[in-house]
């Protein structure tokens, strides 16, 4: 029971989610944490919400989860983005939209913290893109580890002194006395040049975080995006991973 699969930014990509779950189980993960953006961009929003609900995992709210609630005003979005969000709303039940809207912005995972974007004003959906941003965010971090998403790029930062230093994603062996800020990347729409689904396994006993990449049928999902009338750019982005 020591291994937890940390997933984020599924973005309605049910095909990728299923492959990630299979990989996590094959590698000993017995529970899941979701860092938000279950919906948005992809062709299977209802299926992804249903699966996350069935898994009963600890979950925080992402910006797209908030955007699809009926109370969120979409008039400020460009026409393409608004069309995609309205399509997603139409595919979700009222209960699913209410559930997404009720998710908290932050949660605890034992001694550690979970957030979609940033710990400072998490509802503003700011980004942590570099060591400078990470150092600022870690000033608000009162826990040994904070897991986050939002950028769709897997990366980690370690802070043992005054500033945060980048740690290349791979297998991180956690050190006593250090703080870690960990972005597990995106299950459903990676943006780091690698189109494979990204997530991480947190082993609380071994004190390690292992970043993993998983193949899935990208062309199938791209075809589903197009057949549902969603913008072509969303299909292209899956393949380009940018």
C-alpha positions as CSV (number, residue, x, y, z in Angstrom):
1,X,0.0,0.0,0.0
2,X,3.0,2.3,-0.1
3,X,2.9,3.2,-3.8
4,X,0.6,6.0,-5.0
5,X,0.1,7.0,-8.7
6,X,0.0,10.7,-9.0
7,X,-1.8,11.8,-12.2
8,X,-2.7,15.2,-13.6
9,X,-4.2,17.0,-16.7
10,X,-6.1,14.0,-18.1
11,X,-8.0,16.4,-20.3
12,X,-10.8,14.0,-21.3
13,X,-8.3,11.5,-22.8
14,X,-9.8,8.3,-21.6
15,X,-7.6,6.1,-23.8
16,X,-4.4,7.6,-22.2
17,X,-6.0,7.3,-18.7
18,X,-6.7,3.6,-19.1
19,X,-3.1,2.9,-20.3
20,X,-1.7,4.9,-17.4
21,X,-3.8,3.0,-14.9
22,X,-2.7,-0.3,-16.4
23,X,1.0,0.8,-16.1
24,X,0.5,2.0,-12.5
25,X,-1.1,-1.3,-11.4
26,X,1.7,-3.3,-13.1
27,X,4.2,-1.3,-11.2
28,X,2.6,-1.8,-7.8
29,X,0.5,1.3,-7.3
30,X,-2.5,0.6,-5.2
31,X,-4.1,4.1,-5.0
32,X,-4.3,7.3,-7.0
33,X,-4.2,11.0,-6.6
34,X,-5.5,13.4,-9.3
35,X,-4.1,17.0,-9.6
36,X,-7.0,18.3,-11.7
37,X,-8.0,19.1,-15.2
38,X,-9.9,15.9,-15.7
39,X,-11.8,17.5,-18.6
40,X,-11.1,19.9,-21.4
41,X,-9.6,19.5,-24.9
42,X,-10.3,15.8,-25.3
43,X,-13.2,13.7,-26.6
44,X,-14.2,11.7,-23.4
45,X,-15.0,14.1,-20.6
46,X,-17.9,12.1,-19.1
47,X,-16.0,8.8,-19.2
48,X,-12.9,10.4,-17.4
49,X,-15.0,12.0,-14.7
50,X,-16.8,8.7,-14.1
51,X,-13.6,6.8,-13.8
52,X,-12.0,9.2,-11.4
53,X,-15.1,9.1,-9.3
54,X,-15.1,5.3,-9.3
55,X,-11.5,5.3,-8.2
56,X,-12.3,7.4,-5.1
57,X,-9.0,9.1,-5.3
58,X,-7.9,12.3,-3.6
59,X,-8.5,15.0,-6.2
60,X,-8.1,18.8,-6.5
61,X,-9.7,21.1,-9.0
62,X,-8.1,22.3,-12.2
63,X,-8.9,25.4,-14.2
64,X,-10.7,23.4,-16.9
65,X,-12.8,21.6,-14.2
66,X,-13.9,25.0,-13.0
67,X,-14.5,26.3,-16.5
68,X,-17.1,23.6,-17.4
69,X,-19.3,24.4,-14.4
70,X,-22.5,26.1,-15.4
71,X,-21.8,29.2,-13.2
72,X,-18.5,30.1,-15.0
73,X,-18.7,32.9,-17.5
74,X,-17.1,31.9,-20.9
75,X,-17.5,35.3,-22.7
76,X,-13.8,36.2,-22.2
77,X,-12.6,33.1,-24.1
78,X,-11.8,33.2,-27.8
79,X,-14.4,31.5,-30.0
80,X,-12.5,28.2,-30.4
81,X,-11.9,27.8,-26.7
82,X,-15.5,28.8,-25.9
83,X,-16.8,26.3,-28.4
84,X,-14.7,23.4,-26.9
85,X,-15.8,24.3,-23.4
86,X,-19.5,24.5,-24.4
87,X,-19.1,21.1,-26.1
88,X,-17.6,19.6,-22.9
89,X,-20.4,21.1,-20.8
90,X,-22.9,19.4,-23.1
91,X,-21.3,16.0,-22.6
92,X,-21.3,16.1,-18.8
93,X,-24.3,15.4,-16.5
94,X,-25.4,18.1,-14.1
95,X,-24.1,15.9,-11.3
96,X,-20.7,15.6,-12.8
97,X,-20.5,19.4,-13.3
98,X,-21.5,19.9,-9.7
99,X,-18.9,17.4,-8.5
100,X,-16.1,19.1,-10.5
101,X,-17.2,22.5,-9.2
102,X,-17.1,21.3,-5.6
103,X,-13.5,20.0,-5.8
104,X,-11.1,21.9,-3.5
105,X,-8.2,23.9,-4.8
106,X,-5.7,22.3,-2.4
107,X,-5.6,19.1,-0.3
108,X,-3.3,17.3,1.9
109,X,-1.7,13.9,1.1
110,X,-0.5,12.8,4.5
111,X,2.3,15.3,5.4
112,X,2.4,16.6,1.8
113,X,0.4,19.1,-0.3
114,X,-1.5,18.8,-3.6
115,X,-2.5,21.7,-5.9
116,X,-3.2,22.1,-9.6
117,X,-1.4,25.4,-10.2
118,X,0.2,27.4,-7.4
119,X,-0.1,27.5,-3.6
120,X,-0.3,31.3,-3.6
121,X,-3.8,32.1,-4.8
122,X,-4.4,28.7,-6.4
123,X,-7.7,29.9,-7.9
124,X,-5.8,32.4,-10.1
125,X,-4.2,29.5,-12.2
126,X,-0.7,31.0,-12.4
127,X,2.2,28.9,-13.7
128,X,5.4,27.5,-12.2
129,X,7.7,27.4,-15.3
130,X,11.2,27.7,-13.9
131,X,13.4,27.7,-10.8
132,X,12.6,31.4,-10.0
133,X,8.8,30.6,-10.0
134,X,9.5,27.4,-8.0
135,X,11.5,29.3,-5.3
136,X,8.6,31.7,-4.9
137,X,6.0,28.9,-4.6
138,X,8.2,27.0,-2.2
139,X,8.1,30.0,0.1
140,X,4.5,29.1,0.6
141,X,5.1,25.4,0.9
142,X,5.1,24.2,4.5
143,X,5.3,20.5,3.6
144,X,8.1,18.2,2.5
145,X,6.6,17.7,-0.9
146,X,4.0,19.5,-3.0
147,X,2.7,17.9,-6.2
148,X,1.3,20.1,-8.9
149,X,0.3,20.1,-12.6
150,X,-1.0,22.8,-15.0
151,X,2.0,23.2,-17.2
152,X,1.8,19.7,-18.8
153,X,5.6,19.4,-18.4
154,X,7.1,16.9,-15.9
155,X,9.8,18.5,-13.8
156,X,10.9,18.7,-10.1
157,X,12.6,21.2,-7.9
158,X,14.6,20.5,-4.7
159,X,15.2,23.2,-2.1
160,X,17.7,22.5,0.7
161,X,19.0,26.1,1.1
162,X,17.8,29.5,-0.1
163,X,16.8,28.7,-3.6
164,X,15.2,25.9,-5.6
165,X,17.3,23.8,-8.0
166,X,15.9,21.8,-10.9
167,X,16.0,18.0,-10.6
168,X,15.7,16.1,-13.9
169,X,12.6,13.8,-13.9
170,X,13.5,10.2,-13.6
171,X,13.8,8.5,-10.2
172,X,14.1,11.0,-7.4
173,X,15.4,9.7,-4.1
174,X,14.0,12.0,-1.4
175,X,16.4,13.5,1.1
176,X,15.6,14.3,4.7
177,X,15.5,18.1,5.3
178,X,14.9,19.0,1.6
179,X,11.7,20.3,0.1
180,X,10.4,19.1,-3.2
181,X,8.1,20.7,-5.7
182,X,7.0,18.1,-8.2
183,X,5.1,18.4,-11.5
184,X,4.1,15.0,-12.8
185,X,3.3,16.2,-16.3
186,X,0.1,15.4,-18.2
187,X,-1.7,12.1,-18.8
188,X,-3.8,13.4,-21.7
189,X,-1.9,16.3,-23.4
190,X,1.9,16.4,-22.8
191,X,3.7,19.6,-23.8
192,X,7.3,18.7,-23.4
193,X,7.9,17.2,-26.9
194,X,7.2,13.7,-25.8
195,X,3.7,12.6,-26.8
196,X,3.6,9.7,-24.4
197,X,1.3,10.0,-21.3
198,X,3.2,11.2,-18.2
199,X,2.6,10.5,-14.5
200,X,4.6,9.6,-11.4
201,X,4.6,6.9,-8.7
202,X,5.3,8.1,-5.2
203,X,6.6,5.4,-2.9
204,X,6.2,6.5,0.7
205,X,8.2,3.7,2.2
206,X,11.2,3.7,-0.2
207,X,11.0,7.6,-0.3
208,X,11.2,7.8,-4.0
209,X,9.3,9.5,-6.9
210,X,9.5,7.7,-10.2
211,X,8.4,9.6,-13.3
212,X,6.9,7.3,-16.0
213,X,5.9,7.7,-19.7
214,X,3.3,5.4,-21.3
215,X,2.4,4.8,-24.9
216,X,-1.2,4.9,-26.0
217,X,-3.1,5.1,-29.3
218,X,-2.6,8.8,-30.0
219,X,-4.1,8.6,-33.5
220,X,-7.3,7.0,-32.2
221,X,-7.8,9.9,-29.8
222,X,-7.0,12.5,-32.5
223,X,-9.6,10.9,-34.7
224,X,-12.1,11.0,-31.9
225,X,-11.4,14.7,-31.4
226,X,-12.1,15.4,-35.1
227,X,-15.2,13.2,-35.3
228,X,-16.7,15.1,-32.4
229,X,-16.2,18.5,-34.3
230,X,-13.6,19.8,-31.8
231,X,-10.9,22.1,-33.2
232,X,-8.3,20.4,-35.4
233,X,-5.5,22.1,-33.4
234,X,-6.4,19.9,-30.4
235,X,-5.8,16.7,-32.4
236,X,-2.5,18.1,-33.8
237,X,-1.3,19.1,-30.3
238,X,-1.5,15.5,-29.1
239,X,0.9,14.4,-31.8
240,X,3.2,17.4,-31.6
241,X,3.2,17.4,-27.7
242,X,3.9,21.1,-27.7
